[in-house]
Amino acid sequence: MSAETTAHELDEFNDVDLEAKLRESKEELFNLRFQAATGQLESHGRLRTVKKDIARIYTVVRERELGIRTAPGTNDEATA
């Protein structure tokens, strides 16, 4: 299990990798919720961490759409 992901670490992902990370995190959240419902979950803090990671990924994706962040390899300053 990975530790909490920062937004700066997510900046290094391209769009395809970001979507894959989002899919992976959502799957982990589903599994954690299932474990919690059946009483098998040992680390409740992991639920919170995965939720925050998903929110961070959505934030980075939205900021890229708005032009606040840029995907790696799309530097506008390099062409100037």
PDB file with SEQRES, HELIX, SHEET and CRYST1 records, atoms N, CA, C and O in Angstrom:
SEQRES   1 A   80  MET SER ALA GLU THR THR ALA HIS GLU LEU ASP GLU PHE          
SEQRES   2 A   80  ASN ASP VAL ASP LEU GLU ALA LYS LEU ARG GLU SER LYS          
SEQRES   3 A   80  GLU GLU LEU PHE ASN LEU ARG PHE GLN ALA ALA THR GLY          
SEQRES   4 A   80  GLN LEU GLU SER HIS GLY ARG LEU ARG THR VAL LYS LYS          
SEQRES   5 A   80  ASP ILE ALA ARG ILE TYR THR VAL VAL ARG GLU ARG GLU          
SEQRES   6 A   80  LEU GLY ILE ARG THR ALA PRO GLY THR ASN ASP GLU ALA          
SEQRES   7 A   80  THR ALA                                                      
HELIX    1 AA1 ALA A    7  ASP A   11  1                                   5    
HELIX    2 AA2 ASP A   15  THR A   38  1                                  24    
HELIX    3 AA3 HIS A   44  LEU A   66  1                                  23    
HELIX    4 AA4 GLU A   77  THR A   79  5                                   3    
CRYST1    1.000    1.000    1.000  90.00  90.00  90.00 P 1           1          
ATOM      1  N   MET A   1       0.841  -1.188   0.000  1.00  0.00           N  
ATOM      2  CA  MET A   1       0.000   0.000   0.000  1.00  0.00           C  
ATOM      3  C   MET A   1       0.878   1.239   0.000  1.00  0.00           C  
ATOM      4  O   MET A   1       1.860   1.325   0.737  1.00  0.00           O  
ATOM      5  N   SER A   2       0.510   2.184  -0.830  1.00  0.00           N  
ATOM      6  CA  SER A   2       1.314   3.393  -0.938  1.00  0.00           C  
ATOM      7  C   SER A   2       0.863   4.438   0.083  1.00  0.00           C  
ATOM      8  O   SER A   2      -0.261   4.408   0.585  1.00  0.00           O  
ATOM      9  N   ALA A   3       1.766   5.345   0.364  1.00  0.00           N  
ATOM     10  CA  ALA A   3       1.456   6.424   1.303  1.00  0.00           C  
ATOM     11  C   ALA A   3       0.624   7.486   0.588  1.00  0.00           C  
ATOM     12  O   ALA A   3       0.323   7.366  -0.599  1.00  0.00           O  
ATOM     13  N   GLU A   4       0.269   8.503   1.319  1.00  0.00           N  
ATOM     14  CA  GLU A   4      -0.529   9.589   0.763  1.00  0.00           C  
ATOM     15  C   GLU A   4       0.226  10.272  -0.374  1.00  0.00           C  
ATOM     16  O   GLU A   4       1.416  10.558  -0.243  1.00  0.00           O  
ATOM     17  N   THR A   5      -0.445  10.528  -1.467  1.00  0.00           N  
ATOM     18  CA  THR A   5       0.139  11.146  -2.645  1.00  0.00           C  
ATOM     19  C   THR A   5      -0.057  12.654  -2.571  1.00  0.00           C  
ATOM     20  O   THR A   5      -1.138  13.131  -2.224  1.00  0.00           O  
ATOM     21  N   THR A   6       0.999  13.407  -2.902  1.00  0.00           N  
ATOM     22  CA  THR A   6       0.880  14.863  -2.898  1.00  0.00           C  
ATOM     23  C   THR A   6       0.530  15.359  -4.295  1.00  0.00           C  
ATOM     24  O   THR A   6       0.718  14.645  -5.280  1.00  0.00           O  
ATOM     25  N   ALA A   7       0.027  16.570  -4.373  1.00  0.00           N  
ATOM     26  CA  ALA A   7      -0.323  17.162  -5.662  1.00  0.00           C  
ATOM     27  C   ALA A   7       0.925  17.357  -6.517  1.00  0.00           C  
ATOM     28  O   ALA A   7       0.855  17.245  -7.741  1.00  0.00           O  
ATOM     29  N   HIS A   8       2.061  17.645  -5.894  1.00  0.00           N  
ATOM     30  CA  HIS A   8       3.302  17.825  -6.652  1.00  0.00           C  
ATOM     31  C   HIS A   8       3.749  16.505  -7.282  1.00  0.00           C  
ATOM     32  O   HIS A   8       4.296  16.500  -8.384  1.00  0.00           O  
ATOM     33  N   GLU A   9       3.520  15.396  -6.594  1.00  0.00           N  
ATOM     34  CA  GLU A   9       3.833  14.087  -7.175  1.00  0.00           C  
ATOM     35  C   GLU A   9       2.904  13.795  -8.345  1.00  0.00           C  
ATOM     36  O   GLU A   9       3.321  13.190  -9.332  1.00  0.00           O  
ATOM     37  N   LEU A  10       1.653  14.218  -8.242  1.00  0.00           N  
ATOM     38  CA  LEU A  10       0.683  13.988  -9.318  1.00  0.00           C  
ATOM     39  C   LEU A  10       1.008  14.836 -10.542  1.00  0.00           C  
ATOM     40  O   LEU A  10       0.629  14.472 -11.655  1.00  0.00           O  
ATOM     41  N   ASP A  11       1.704  15.963 -10.360  1.00  0.00           N  
ATOM     42  CA  ASP A  11       2.105  16.806 -11.487  1.00  0.00           C  
ATOM     43  C   ASP A  11       3.009  16.056 -12.455  1.00  0.00           C  
ATOM     44  O   ASP A  11       3.043  16.372 -13.644  1.00  0.00           O  
ATOM     45  N   GLU A  12       3.744  15.059 -11.953  1.00  0.00           N  
ATOM     46  CA  GLU A  12       4.681  14.316 -12.781  1.00  0.00           C  
ATOM     47  C   GLU A  12       3.985  13.275 -13.653  1.00  0.00           C  
ATOM     48  O   GLU A  12       4.599  12.748 -14.581  1.00  0.00           O  
ATOM     49  N   PHE A  13       2.716  12.969 -13.376  1.00  0.00           N  
ATOM     50  CA  PHE A  13       1.966  11.985 -14.148  1.00  0.00           C  
ATOM     51  C   PHE A  13       1.398  12.632 -15.401  1.00  0.00           C  
ATOM     52  O   PHE A  13       0.967  13.785 -15.364  1.00  0.00           O  
ATOM     53  N   ASN A  14       1.394  11.891 -16.525  1.00  0.00           N  
ATOM     54  CA  ASN A  14       0.675  12.399 -17.693  1.00  0.00           C  
ATOM     55  C   ASN A  14      -0.801  12.036 -17.523  1.00  0.00           C  
ATOM     56  O   ASN A  14      -1.174  11.375 -16.553  1.00  0.00           O  
ATOM     57  N   ASP A  15      -1.626  12.465 -18.456  1.00  0.00           N  
ATOM     58  CA  ASP A  15      -3.075  12.280 -18.312  1.00  0.00           C  
ATOM     59  C   ASP A  15      -3.479  10.809 -18.244  1.00  0.00           C  
ATOM     60  O   ASP A  15      -4.380  10.445 -17.490  1.00  0.00           O  
ATOM     61  N   VAL A  16      -2.813   9.967 -19.030  1.00  0.00           N  
ATOM     62  CA  VAL A  16      -3.147   8.538 -19.052  1.00  0.00           C  
ATOM     63  C   VAL A  16      -2.804   7.898 -17.708  1.00  0.00           C  
ATOM     64  O   VAL A  16      -3.593   7.131 -17.156  1.00  0.00           O  
ATOM     65  N   ASP A  17      -1.606   8.223 -17.182  1.00  0.00           N  
ATOM     66  CA  ASP A  17      -1.193   7.669 -15.892  1.00  0.00           C  
ATOM     67  C   ASP A  17      -2.096   8.168 -14.770  1.00  0.00           C  
ATOM     68  O   ASP A  17      -2.384   7.432 -13.827  1.00  0.00           O  
ATOM     69  N   LEU A  18      -2.539   9.411 -14.872  1.00  0.00           N  
ATOM     70  CA  LEU A  18      -3.423   9.992 -13.860  1.00  0.00           C  
ATOM     71  C   LEU A  18      -4.761   9.263 -13.838  1.00  0.00           C  
ATOM     72  O   LEU A  18      -5.303   8.980 -12.770  1.00  0.00           O  
ATOM     73  N   GLU A  19      -5.290   8.962 -15.016  1.00  0.00           N  
ATOM     74  CA  GLU A  19      -6.548   8.211 -15.098  1.00  0.00           C  
ATOM     75  C   GLU A  19      -6.378   6.811 -14.523  1.00  0.00           C  
ATOM     76  O   GLU A  19      -7.277   6.298 -13.857  1.00  0.00           O  
ATOM     77  N   ALA A  20      -5.227   6.191 -14.779  1.00  0.00           N  
ATOM     78  CA  ALA A  20      -4.964   4.854 -14.247  1.00  0.00           C  
ATOM     79  C   ALA A  20      -4.874   4.900 -12.723  1.00  0.00           C  
ATOM     80  O   ALA A  20      -5.391   4.015 -12.041  1.00  0.00           O  
ATOM     81  N   LYS A  21      -4.218   5.930 -12.192  1.00  0.00           N  
ATOM     82  CA  LYS A  21      -4.081   6.091 -10.740  1.00  0.00           C  
ATOM     83  C   LYS A  21      -5.462   6.314 -10.114  1.00  0.00           C  
ATOM     84  O   LYS A  21      -5.753   5.783  -9.042  1.00  0.00           O  
ATOM     85  N   LEU A  22      -6.307   7.095 -10.784  1.00  0.00           N  
ATOM     86  CA  LEU A  22      -7.665   7.344 -10.299  1.00  0.00           C  
ATOM     87  C   LEU A  22      -8.464   6.038 -10.256  1.00  0.00           C  
ATOM     88  O   LEU A  22      -9.145   5.754  -9.271  1.00  0.00           O  
ATOM     89  N   ARG A  23      -8.376   5.256 -11.318  1.00  0.00           N  
ATOM     90  CA  ARG A  23      -9.088   3.984 -11.383  1.00  0.00           C  
ATOM     91  C   ARG A  23      -8.614   3.040 -10.277  1.00  0.00           C  
ATOM     92  O   ARG A  23      -9.417   2.371  -9.626  1.00  0.00           O  
ATOM     93  N   GLU A  24      -7.296   2.998 -10.077  1.00  0.00           N  
ATOM     94  CA  GLU A  24      -6.708   2.147  -9.038  1.00  0.00           C  
ATOM     95  C   GLU A  24      -7.164   2.588  -7.642  1.00  0.00           C  
ATOM     96  O   GLU A  24      -7.488   1.753  -6.797  1.00  0.00           O  
ATOM     97  N   SER A  25      -7.186   3.883  -7.413  1.00  0.00           N  
ATOM     98  CA  SER A  25      -7.591   4.405  -6.105  1.00  0.00           C  
ATOM     99  C   SER A  25      -9.068   4.144  -5.834  1.00  0.00           C  
ATOM    100  O   SER A  25      -9.449   3.808  -4.712  1.00  0.00           O  
ATOM    101  N   LYS A  26      -9.901   4.298  -6.866  1.00  0.00           N  
ATOM    102  CA  LYS A  26     -11.330   4.026  -6.700  1.00  0.00           C  
ATOM    103  C   LYS A  26     -11.576   2.555  -6.388  1.00  0.00           C  
ATOM    104  O   LYS A  26     -12.441   2.219  -5.580  1.00  0.00           O  
ATOM    105  N   GLU A  27     -10.810   1.684  -7.034  1.00  0.00           N  
ATOM    106  CA  GLU A  27     -10.940   0.255  -6.768  1.00  0.00           C  
ATOM    107  C   GLU A  27     -10.518  -0.067  -5.334  1.00  0.00           C  
ATOM    108  O   GLU A  27     -11.159  -0.870  -4.655  1.00  0.00           O  
ATOM    109  N   GLU A  28      -9.429   0.568  -4.878  1.00  0.00           N  
ATOM    110  CA  GLU A  28      -8.984   0.357  -3.505  1.00  0.00           C  
ATOM    111  C   GLU A  28     -10.025   0.866  -2.514  1.00  0.00           C  
ATOM    112  O   GLU A  28     -10.286   0.218  -1.500  1.00  0.00           O  
ATOM    113  N   LEU A  29     -10.624   2.025  -2.800  1.00  0.00           N  
ATOM    114  CA  LEU A  29     -11.658   2.568  -1.926  1.00  0.00           C  
ATOM    115  C   LEU A  29     -12.848   1.615  -1.836  1.00  0.00           C  
ATOM    116  O   LEU A  29     -13.390   1.392  -0.754  1.00  0.00           O  
ATOM    117  N   PHE A  30     -13.253   1.053  -2.976  1.00  0.00           N  
ATOM    118  CA  PHE A  30     -14.356   0.085  -2.983  1.00  0.00           C  
ATOM    119  C   PHE A  30     -14.023  -1.093  -2.081  1.00  0.00           C  
ATOM    120  O   PHE A  30     -14.845  -1.517  -1.268  1.00  0.00           O  
ATOM    121  N   ASN A  31     -12.803  -1.623  -2.230  1.00  0.00           N  
ATOM    122  CA  ASN A  31     -12.395  -2.774  -1.425  1.00  0.00           C  
ATOM    123  C   ASN A  31     -12.343  -2.431   0.062  1.00  0.00           C  
ATOM    124  O   ASN A  31     -12.746  -3.237   0.899  1.00  0.00           O  
ATOM    125  N   LEU A  32     -11.850  -1.240   0.391  1.00  0.00           N  
ATOM    126  CA  LEU A  32     -11.786  -0.820   1.787  1.00  0.00           C  
ATOM    127  C   LEU A  32     -13.183  -0.658   2.379  1.00  0.00           C  
ATOM    128  O   LEU A  32     -13.424  -1.043   3.523  1.00  0.00           O  
ATOM    129  N   ARG A  33     -14.103  -0.087   1.601  1.00  0.00           N  
ATOM    130  CA  ARG A  33     -15.485   0.067   2.080  1.00  0.00           C  
ATOM    131  C   ARG A  33     -16.136  -1.293   2.296  1.00  0.00           C  
ATOM    132  O   ARG A  33     -16.883  -1.489   3.255  1.00  0.00           O  
ATOM    133  N   PHE A  34     -15.847  -2.227   1.398  1.00  0.00           N  
ATOM    134  CA  PHE A  34     -16.393  -3.581   1.540  1.00  0.00           C  
ATOM    135  C   PHE A  34     -15.851  -4.233   2.814  1.00  0.00           C  
ATOM    136  O   PHE A  34     -16.601  -4.865   3.557  1.00  0.00           O  
ATOM    137  N   GLN A  35     -14.546  -4.077   3.065  1.00  0.00           N  
ATOM    138  CA  GLN A  35     -13.945  -4.623   4.280  1.00  0.00           C  
ATOM    139  C   GLN A  35     -14.545  -3.979   5.523  1.00  0.00           C  
ATOM    140  O   GLN A  35     -14.781  -4.656   6.524  1.00  0.00           O  
ATOM    141  N   ALA A  36     -14.792  -2.675   5.463  1.00  0.00           N  
ATOM    142  CA  ALA A  36     -15.367  -1.970   6.608  1.00  0.00           C  
ATOM    143  C   ALA A  36     -16.780  -2.488   6.892  1.00  0.00           C  
ATOM    144  O   ALA A  36     -17.166  -2.658   8.049  1.00  0.00           O  
ATOM    145  N   ALA A  37     -17.541  -2.737   5.830  1.00  0.00           N  
ATOM    146  CA  ALA A  37     -18.918  -3.203   5.992  1.00  0.00           C  
ATOM    147  C   ALA A  37     -18.972  -4.609   6.565  1.00  0.00           C  
ATOM    148  O   ALA A  37     -19.916  -4.961   7.273  1.00  0.00           O  
ATOM    149  N   THR A  38     -17.960  -5.411   6.260  1.00  0.00           N  
ATOM    150  CA  THR A  38     -17.958  -6.791   6.750  1.00  0.00           C  
ATOM    151  C   THR A  38     -17.162  -6.949   8.043  1.00  0.00           C  
ATOM    152  O   THR A  38     -17.040  -8.055   8.571  1.00  0.00           O  
ATOM    153  N   GLY A  39     -16.623  -5.845   8.548  1.00  0.00           N  
ATOM    154  CA  GLY A  39     -15.901  -5.888   9.815  1.00  0.00           C  
ATOM    155  C   GLY A  39     -14.486  -6.413   9.714  1.00  0.00           C  
ATOM    156  O   GLY A  39     -13.892  -6.782  10.727  1.00  0.00           O  
ATOM    157  N   GLN A  40     -13.931  -6.454   8.507  1.00  0.00           N  
ATOM    158  CA  GLN A  40     -12.585  -6.975   8.315  1.00  0.00           C  
ATOM    159  C   GLN A  40     -11.527  -5.881   8.205  1.00  0.00           C  
ATOM    160  O   GLN A  40     -10.336  -6.184   8.121  1.00  0.00           O  
ATOM    161  N   LEU A  41     -11.938  -4.629   8.205  1.00  0.00           N  
ATOM    162  CA  LEU A  41     -10.993  -3.527   8.011  1.00  0.00           C  
ATOM    163  C   LEU A  41     -10.183  -3.294   9.273  1.00  0.00           C  
ATOM    164  O   LEU A  41     -10.734  -3.123  10.361  1.00  0.00           O  
ATOM    165  N   GLU A  42      -8.864  -3.290   9.112  1.00  0.00           N  
ATOM    166  CA  GLU A  42      -7.978  -3.085  10.257  1.00  0.00           C  
ATOM    167  C   GLU A  42      -7.522  -1.633  10.364  1.00  0.00           C  
ATOM    168  O   GLU A  42      -7.342  -1.114  11.466  1.00  0.00           O  
ATOM    169  N   SER A  43      -7.337  -0.983   9.220  1.00  0.00           N  
ATOM    170  CA  SER A  43      -6.815   0.389   9.226  1.00  0.00           C  
ATOM    171  C   SER A  43      -7.868   1.357   8.675  1.00  0.00           C  
ATOM    172  O   SER A  43      -7.978   1.540   7.463  1.00  0.00           O  
ATOM    173  N   HIS A  44      -8.634   1.969   9.573  1.00  0.00           N  
ATOM    174  CA  HIS A  44      -9.669   2.918   9.131  1.00  0.00           C  
ATOM    175  C   HIS A  44      -9.057   4.199   8.592  1.00  0.00           C  
ATOM    176  O   HIS A  44      -9.697   4.902   7.810  1.00  0.00           O  
ATOM    177  N   GLY A  45      -7.844   4.518   8.988  1.00  0.00           N  
ATOM    178  CA  GLY A  45      -7.168   5.710   8.478  1.00  0.00           C  
ATOM    179  C   GLY A  45      -6.873   5.602   6.997  1.00  0.00           C  
ATOM    180  O   GLY A  45      -6.786   6.616   6.303  1.00  0.00           O  
ATOM    181  N   ARG A  46      -6.719   4.389   6.510  1.00  0.00           N  
ATOM    182  CA  ARG A  46      -6.442   4.186   5.085  1.00  0.00           C  
ATOM    183  C   ARG A  46      -7.628   4.630   4.235  1.00  0.00           C  
ATOM    184  O   ARG A  46      -7.439   5.126   3.124  1.00  0.00           O  
ATOM    185  N   LEU A  47      -8.844   4.459   4.741  1.00  0.00           N  
ATOM    186  CA  LEU A  47     -10.047   4.924   4.030  1.00  0.00           C  
ATOM    187  C   LEU A  47      -9.958   6.421   3.771  1.00  0.00           C  
ATOM    188  O   LEU A  47     -10.195   6.878   2.652  1.00  0.00           O  
ATOM    189  N   ARG A  48      -9.620   7.174   4.795  1.00  0.00           N  
ATOM    190  CA  ARG A  48      -9.510   8.627   4.681  1.00  0.00           C  
ATOM    191  C   ARG A  48      -8.408   9.019   3.697  1.00  0.00           C  
ATOM    192  O   ARG A  48      -8.583   9.935   2.894  1.00  0.00           O  
ATOM    193  N   THR A  49      -7.282   8.326   3.764  1.00  0.00           N  
ATOM    194  CA  THR A  49      -6.157   8.633   2.884  1.00  0.00           C  
ATOM    195  C   THR A  49      -6.516   8.408   1.421  1.00  0.00           C  
ATOM    196  O   THR A  49      -6.185   9.228   0.565  1.00  0.00           O  
ATOM    197  N   VAL A  50      -7.188   7.303   1.135  1.00  0.00           N  
ATOM    198  CA  VAL A  50      -7.563   7.000  -0.246  1.00  0.00           C  
ATOM    199  C   VAL A  50      -8.583   8.015  -0.757  1.00  0.00           C  
ATOM    200  O   VAL A  50      -8.500   8.439  -1.910  1.00  0.00           O  
ATOM    201  N   LYS A  51      -9.536   8.408   0.074  1.00  0.00           N  
ATOM    202  CA  LYS A  51     -10.511   9.435  -0.327  1.00  0.00           C  
ATOM    203  C   LYS A  51      -9.811  10.744  -0.669  1.00  0.00           C  
ATOM    204  O   LYS A  51     -10.154  11.396  -1.655  1.00  0.00           O  
ATOM    205  N   LYS A  52      -8.831  11.128   0.146  1.00  0.00           N  
ATOM    206  CA  LYS A  52      -8.106  12.372  -0.108  1.00  0.00           C  
ATOM    207  C   LYS A  52      -7.271  12.277  -1.378  1.00  0.00           C  
ATOM    208  O   LYS A  52      -7.156  13.251  -2.122  1.00  0.00           O  
ATOM    209  N   ASP A  53      -6.686  11.104  -1.632  1.00  0.00           N  
ATOM    210  CA  ASP A  53      -5.919  10.905  -2.861  1.00  0.00           C  
ATOM    211  C   ASP A  53      -6.815  11.070  -4.085  1.00  0.00           C  
ATOM    212  O   ASP A  53      -6.423  11.695  -5.070  1.00  0.00           O  
ATOM    213  N   ILE A  54      -8.020  10.506  -4.017  1.00  0.00           N  
ATOM    214  CA  ILE A  54      -8.962  10.625  -5.128  1.00  0.00           C  
ATOM    215  C   ILE A  54      -9.334  12.090  -5.349  1.00  0.00           C  
ATOM    216  O   ILE A  54      -9.398  12.550  -6.489  1.00  0.00           O  
ATOM    217  N   ALA A  55      -9.575  12.809  -4.281  1.00  0.00           N  
ATOM    218  CA  ALA A  55      -9.913  14.234  -4.390  1.00  0.00           C  
ATOM    219  C   ALA A  55      -8.749  15.016  -4.999  1.00  0.00           C  
ATOM    220  O   ALA A  55      -8.963  15.911  -5.817  1.00  0.00           O  
ATOM    221  N   ARG A  56      -7.518  14.683  -4.603  1.00  0.00           N  
ATOM    222  CA  ARG A  56      -6.345  15.358  -5.160  1.00  0.00           C  
ATOM    223  C   ARG A  56      -6.216  15.104  -6.657  1.00  0.00           C  
ATOM    224  O   ARG A  56      -5.885  16.010  -7.422  1.00  0.00           O  
ATOM    225  N   ILE A  57      -6.478  13.866  -7.070  1.00  0.00           N  
ATOM    226  CA  ILE A  57      -6.396  13.544  -8.496  1.00  0.00           C  
ATOM    227  C   ILE A  57      -7.431  14.347  -9.277  1.00  0.00           C  
ATOM    228  O   ILE A  57      -7.118  14.924 -10.319  1.00  0.00           O  
ATOM    229  N   TYR A  58      -8.668  14.386  -8.771  1.00  0.00           N  
ATOM    230  CA  TYR A  58      -9.710  15.174  -9.437  1.00  0.00           C  
ATOM    231  C   TYR A  58      -9.323  16.651  -9.504  1.00  0.00           C  
ATOM    232  O   TYR A  58      -9.597  17.316 -10.503  1.00  0.00           O  
ATOM    233  N   THR A  59      -8.693  17.164  -8.459  1.00  0.00           N  
ATOM    234  CA  THR A  59      -8.275  18.562  -8.442  1.00  0.00           C  
ATOM    235  C   THR A  59      -7.226  18.832  -9.507  1.00  0.00           C  
ATOM    236  O   THR A  59      -7.321  19.821 -10.234  1.00  0.00           O  
ATOM    237  N   VAL A  60      -6.228  17.966  -9.607  1.00  0.00           N  
ATOM    238  CA  VAL A  60      -5.178  18.144 -10.602  1.00  0.00           C  
ATOM    239  C   VAL A  60      -5.761  18.073 -12.019  1.00  0.00           C  
ATOM    240  O   VAL A  60      -5.399  18.873 -12.881  1.00  0.00           O  
ATOM    241  N   VAL A  61      -6.664  17.112 -12.255  1.00  0.00           N  
ATOM    242  CA  VAL A  61      -7.291  16.995 -13.569  1.00  0.00           C  
ATOM    243  C   VAL A  61      -8.060  18.267 -13.911  1.00  0.00           C  
ATOM    244  O   VAL A  61      -7.948  18.777 -15.026  1.00  0.00           O  
ATOM    245  N   ARG A  62      -8.832  18.779 -12.971  1.00  0.00           N  
ATOM    246  CA  ARG A  62      -9.622  19.992 -13.218  1.00  0.00           C  
ATOM    247  C   ARG A  62      -8.733  21.214 -13.427  1.00  0.00           C  
ATOM    248  O   ARG A  62      -9.015  22.051 -14.284  1.00  0.00           O  
ATOM    249  N   GLU A  63      -7.659  21.315 -12.647  1.00  0.00           N  
ATOM    250  CA  GLU A  63      -6.751  22.453 -12.814  1.00  0.00           C  
ATOM    251  C   GLU A  63      -6.056  22.409 -14.171  1.00  0.00           C  
ATOM    252  O   GLU A  63      -5.774  23.453 -14.760  1.00  0.00           O  
ATOM    253  N   ARG A  64      -5.782  21.212 -14.667  1.00  0.00           N  
ATOM    254  CA  ARG A  64      -5.201  21.093 -16.011  1.00  0.00           C  
ATOM    255  C   ARG A  64      -6.212  21.544 -17.061  1.00  0.00           C  
ATOM    256  O   ARG A  64      -5.849  22.209 -18.031  1.00  0.00           O  
ATOM    257  N   GLU A  65      -7.483  21.180 -16.866  1.00  0.00           N  
ATOM    258  CA  GLU A  65      -8.529  21.609 -17.801  1.00  0.00           C  
ATOM    259  C   GLU A  65      -8.633  23.128 -17.840  1.00  0.00           C  
ATOM    260  O   GLU A  65      -8.856  23.712 -18.900  1.00  0.00           O  
ATOM    261  N   LEU A  66      -8.471  23.767 -16.682  1.00  0.00           N  
ATOM    262  CA  LEU A  66      -8.599  25.221 -16.598  1.00  0.00           C  
ATOM    263  C   LEU A  66      -7.310  25.945 -16.959  1.00  0.00           C  
ATOM    264  O   LEU A  66      -7.296  27.172 -17.059  1.00  0.00           O  
ATOM    265  N   GLY A  67      -6.232  25.201 -17.155  1.00  0.00           N  
ATOM    266  CA  GLY A  67      -4.962  25.821 -17.506  1.00  0.00           C  
ATOM    267  C   GLY A  67      -4.160  26.309 -16.315  1.00  0.00           C  
ATOM    268  O   GLY A  67      -3.168  27.014 -16.495  1.00  0.00           O  
ATOM    269  N   ILE A  68      -4.559  25.956 -15.111  1.00  0.00           N  
ATOM    270  CA  ILE A  68      -3.826  26.358 -13.909  1.00  0.00           C  
ATOM    271  C   ILE A  68      -2.562  25.520 -13.770  1.00  0.00           C  
ATOM    272  O   ILE A  68      -1.507  26.027 -13.390  1.00  0.00           O  
ATOM    273  N   ARG A  69      -2.679  24.231 -14.082  1.00  0.00           N  
ATOM    274  CA  ARG A  69      -1.533  23.312 -14.080  1.00  0.00           C  
ATOM    275  C   ARG A  69      -1.315  22.829 -15.509  1.00  0.00           C  
ATOM    276  O   ARG A  69      -2.231  22.862 -16.331  1.00  0.00           O  
ATOM    277  N   THR A  70      -0.099  22.382 -15.797  1.00  0.00           N  
ATOM    278  CA  THR A  70       0.174  21.809 -17.109  1.00  0.00           C  
ATOM    279  C   THR A  70       0.645  20.377 -16.940  1.00  0.00           C  
ATOM    280  O   THR A  70       1.294  20.032 -15.952  1.00  0.00           O  
ATOM    281  N   ALA A  71       0.312  19.556 -17.912  1.00  0.00           N  
ATOM    282  CA  ALA A  71       0.769  18.165 -17.912  1.00  0.00           C  
ATOM    283  C   ALA A  71       2.250  18.141 -18.238  1.00  0.00           C  
ATOM    284  O   ALA A  71       2.736  19.051 -18.909  1.00  0.00           O  
ATOM    285  N   PRO A  72       2.984  17.134 -17.789  1.00  0.00           N  
ATOM    286  CA  PRO A  72       4.419  17.065 -18.093  1.00  0.00           C  
ATOM    287  C   PRO A  72       4.647  16.973 -19.606  1.00  0.00           C  
ATOM    288  O   PRO A  72       3.914  16.279 -20.311  1.00  0.00           O  
ATOM    289  N   GLY A  73       5.665  17.676 -20.092  1.00  0.00           N  
ATOM    290  CA  GLY A  73       5.975  17.670 -21.512  1.00  0.00           C  
ATOM    291  C   GLY A  73       5.228  18.711 -22.311  1.00  0.00           C  
ATOM    292  O   GLY A  73       5.417  18.796 -23.525  1.00  0.00           O  
ATOM    293  N   THR A  74       4.385  19.508 -21.674  1.00  0.00           N  
ATOM    294  CA  THR A  74       3.647  20.564 -22.378  1.00  0.00           C  
ATOM    295  C   THR A  74       4.048  21.926 -21.836  1.00  0.00           C  
ATOM    296  O   THR A  74       3.189  22.744 -21.506  1.00  0.00           O  
ATOM    297  N   ASN A  75       5.336  22.168 -21.744  1.00  0.00           N  
ATOM    298  CA  ASN A  75       5.852  23.435 -21.235  1.00  0.00           C  
ATOM    299  C   ASN A  75       5.654  24.537 -22.267  1.00  0.00           C  
ATOM    300  O   ASN A  75       6.179  24.442 -23.376  1.00  0.00           O  
ATOM    301  N   ASP A  76       4.915  25.570 -21.925  1.00  0.00           N  
ATOM    302  CA  ASP A  76       4.717  26.696 -22.834  1.00  0.00           C  
ATOM    303  C   ASP A  76       5.935  27.599 -22.862  1.00  0.00           C  
ATOM    304  O   ASP A  76       6.185  28.265 -23.866  1.00  0.00           O  
ATOM    305  N   GLU A  77       6.699  27.634 -21.774  1.00  0.00           N  
ATOM    306  CA  GLU A  77       7.873  28.511 -21.710  1.00  0.00           C  
ATOM    307  C   GLU A  77       8.984  28.019 -22.640  1.00  0.00           C  
ATOM    308  O   GLU A  77       9.802  28.824 -23.084  1.00  0.00           O  
ATOM    309  N   ALA A  78       9.033  26.734 -22.940  1.00  0.00           N  
ATOM    310  CA  ALA A  78      10.102  26.175 -23.755  1.00  0.00           C  
ATOM    311  C   ALA A  78      10.016  26.654 -25.206  1.00  0.00           C  
ATOM    312  O   ALA A  78      11.030  26.695 -25.902  1.00  0.00           O  
ATOM    313  N   THR A  79       8.814  27.015 -25.668  1.00  0.00           N  
ATOM    314  CA  THR A  79       8.644  27.444 -27.054  1.00  0.00           C  
ATOM    315  C   THR A  79       8.888  28.934 -27.221  1.00  0.00           C  
ATOM    316  O   THR A  79       9.005  29.404 -28.353  1.00  0.00           O  
ATOM    317  N   ALA A  80       8.968  29.677 -26.158  1.00  0.00           N  
ATOM    318  CA  ALA A  80       9.125  31.141 -26.246  1.00  0.00           C  
ATOM    319  C   ALA A  80      10.546  31.557 -26.528  1.00  0.00           C  
ATOM    320  O   ALA A  80      10.832  32.750 -26.629  1.00  0.00           O  
TER     321      ALA A  80                                                      
END                                                                             
